[in-house]
Amino acid sequence: MKELEKTKRISISTVLFILVLIIGVLTFKQPKNVYKKTHGETLKTFTSTNYLVDLDAVDEQNSVLIDVRSKYDYARSHIKNAINLPTAEILDNESITAFKDLKSEGKIAVLYGKNPNEANSAWMILYQLGFDNIKNLNVAAHHSENNLLVIKYDLEKPIPKYMDIFKPIAPEKVAVIKKVTPKPPIKVVPKKKKKKRKPEGGC
């Protein structure tokens, strides 16, 4: 009788365990966004600056400008025909669908912000997700009297030679200053004045 009860308990626990596994498999969802590029591949492209494009080199027929600034900045003013997809919403379903559509149409998505640095974070995320049709616009954009001024961004800055920093610095010749020992002060002994004797009185 006891053995029968043990067998029932084991079979019930086994069935429950299998049910938990089945429910777990059925409810398991793969992550919505999976990186397809490694960090190494992304950095290699990023350091080559091949992902940058000048405004006058943008092909209007095969490119779409994407403004990654905030909705407020976009509403104030933006480049003509640009679409607003803020960096904060770049992973939303609507944004990902828009980028997938552009890729399937063979069009290049050209991102821009206040400067290329602002658009870099959006570019990195999208590039790692497998969108290799993404470029960054090499411009600086800022508002002036409710108008958007767009000028070419200067990336050419002096690159420091880091190895030179670690080179030992040759000590400079320092002039040796001789130590001058001060002469001991001459003690002046004051002379005692002799008291004048009073003349002795006579008879």
C-alpha positions in Angstrom: 0.0 0.0 0.0 2.8 2.4 0.9 4.7 1.5 -2.3 1.6 2.3 -4.3 1.3 5.8 -2.7 5.0 6.5 -3.3 4.5 5.5 -7.0 1.5 7.8 -7.3 3.4 10.7 -5.7 6.4 10.2 -8.1 4.1 10.0 -11.1 2.2 13.1 -10.1 5.4 15.1 -9.5 6.8 13.9 -12.9 3.6 15.0 -14.7 3.8 18.4 -12.9 7.4 18.8 -13.9 6.7 18.0 -17.5 3.8 20.5 -17.5 6.0 23.2 -16.1 8.6 22.5 -18.9 5.9 22.6 -21.6 4.5 25.9 -20.3 8.0 27.3 -20.1 8.8 26.4 -23.7 5.5 27.7 -25.0 5.8 31.0 -23.2 9.5 31.6 -24.0 10.0 34.5 -26.3 13.2 35.3 -28.1 14.5 38.8 -27.6 12.9 41.3 -30.0 16.3 42.7 -31.1 19.4 40.6 -31.5 22.8 42.0 -32.3 24.2 40.6 -35.6 27.5 42.5 -35.6 30.2 42.1 -33.0 31.7 45.0 -31.1 35.0 44.5 -33.0 33.2 44.9 -36.4 31.4 48.0 -35.2 34.5 49.6 -33.9 36.4 48.9 -37.1 33.8 50.6 -39.2 33.4 53.4 -36.6 37.2 54.2 -36.6 37.4 54.2 -40.4 34.9 57.1 -40.6 33.4 55.4 -43.8 30.0 55.7 -42.2 30.1 59.5 -42.5 28.7 61.4 -45.4 28.6 65.1 -46.3 25.4 66.9 -47.0 26.2 67.7 -50.6 27.1 64.0 -51.2 23.6 62.7 -50.1 21.8 61.0 -52.9 18.2 62.3 -52.6 16.8 59.5 -54.8 18.3 56.7 -52.8 18.6 58.2 -49.3 16.3 59.2 -46.5 17.3 61.8 -43.9 16.5 60.6 -40.3 16.5 63.3 -37.6 17.5 61.6 -34.3 17.0 64.8 -32.2 14.1 65.2 -29.8 10.6 65.8 -31.1 10.7 69.3 -29.7 13.9 70.2 -31.7 12.5 68.6 -34.8 9.2 70.6 -34.5 11.2 73.8 -34.2 13.0 73.2 -37.5 14.6 70.4 -39.5 16.3 69.6 -42.8 13.8 69.4 -45.6 12.1 66.0 -46.1 13.7 64.6 -42.9 11.9 62.0 -40.8 12.0 62.3 -37.0 13.0 59.1 -35.2 14.6 60.2 -31.8 17.5 58.1 -30.4 15.4 57.4 -27.3 12.8 55.6 -29.5 15.2 54.0 -31.9 14.3 50.5 -30.7 10.5 50.9 -30.8 8.6 48.7 -33.2 7.7 51.7 -35.4 11.3 52.8 -35.7 12.6 49.2 -36.4 9.9 48.7 -39.0 10.8 51.9 -40.7 14.5 50.9 -40.9 13.6 47.4 -42.2 11.5 49.0 -44.9 14.3 51.3 -46.0 16.7 48.3 -46.1 14.3 46.2 -48.2 13.8 49.1 -50.6 17.6 49.5 -51.0 17.7 53.0 -49.5 20.3 54.5 -47.2 19.2 55.9 -43.9 21.3 59.1 -43.2 21.1 60.0 -39.5 21.8 63.5 -38.2 21.7 65.3 -34.9 23.2 68.4 -33.4 26.5 66.9 -34.5 27.8 63.5 -35.6 28.5 62.6 -32.0 24.8 62.8 -31.1 23.9 60.5 -34.0 26.7 58.0 -33.2 24.8 56.2 -30.5 21.8 55.5 -32.8 24.1 54.5 -35.6 26.0 52.0 -33.4 22.8 50.3 -32.2 21.3 50.0 -35.7 24.6 48.8 -37.2 25.0 46.1 -34.6 21.4 45.0 -35.3 22.4 44.3 -38.9 21.4 47.6 -40.6 24.4 48.2 -42.8 22.6 50.8 -44.9 23.0 53.4 -42.2 25.2 56.6 -42.5 25.8 59.6 -40.3 25.5 63.1 -41.7 28.8 65.0 -41.1 27.2 68.3 -40.1 26.6 70.5 -37.1 23.0 71.7 -36.8 21.8 74.4 -34.4 18.9 76.8 -34.1 19.3 80.5 -34.8 16.2 82.7 -34.7 13.9 79.6 -35.3 15.9 78.6 -38.3 18.1 75.5 -38.5 21.7 76.3 -39.5 23.5 73.3 -41.0 27.3 73.6 -41.4 29.9 71.0 -42.2 31.4 69.4 -39.0 35.2 69.5 -38.8 36.4 66.2 -37.7 40.1 66.8 -38.4 41.6 67.4 -35.0 45.2 66.9 -34.0 45.8 63.3 -32.9 48.1 63.2 -29.9 51.1 60.9 -30.1 50.3 58.9 -27.0 53.6 57.0 -27.0 55.5 60.3 -26.7 53.7 60.8 -23.3 55.4 57.8 -21.9 58.9 58.7 -23.1 61.3 59.7 -20.2 61.8 63.4 -20.1 65.5 64.4 -20.1 66.2 66.4 -17.0 66.9 70.0 -17.6 70.2 71.5 -16.6 69.7 73.2 -13.3 72.1 75.9 -12.3 73.8 75.0 -9.1 73.5 77.7 -6.5 76.3 77.8 -4.0 75.1 77.9 -0.5 76.3 81.1 1.1 76.9 80.7 4.8 76.0 83.9 6.6 78.8 85.5 8.6 78.3 85.5 12.3 77.2 88.9 13.5 79.9 91.0 15.2 79.2 91.5 18.8 79.5 95.1 19.8 80.5 95.4 23.5 79.5 98.8 24.8 82.3 100.6 26.6 81.4 101.5 30.1 81.8 105.2 30.8 84.1 106.2 33.6 82.4 108.2 36.3 84.0 111.5 36.8 85.2 112.0 40.3 83.9 115.0 42.1 86.7 117.3 43.3 87.3 117.0 47.0 86.7 120.1 49.0 89.6 121.7 50.9 89.8 123.5 54.2 
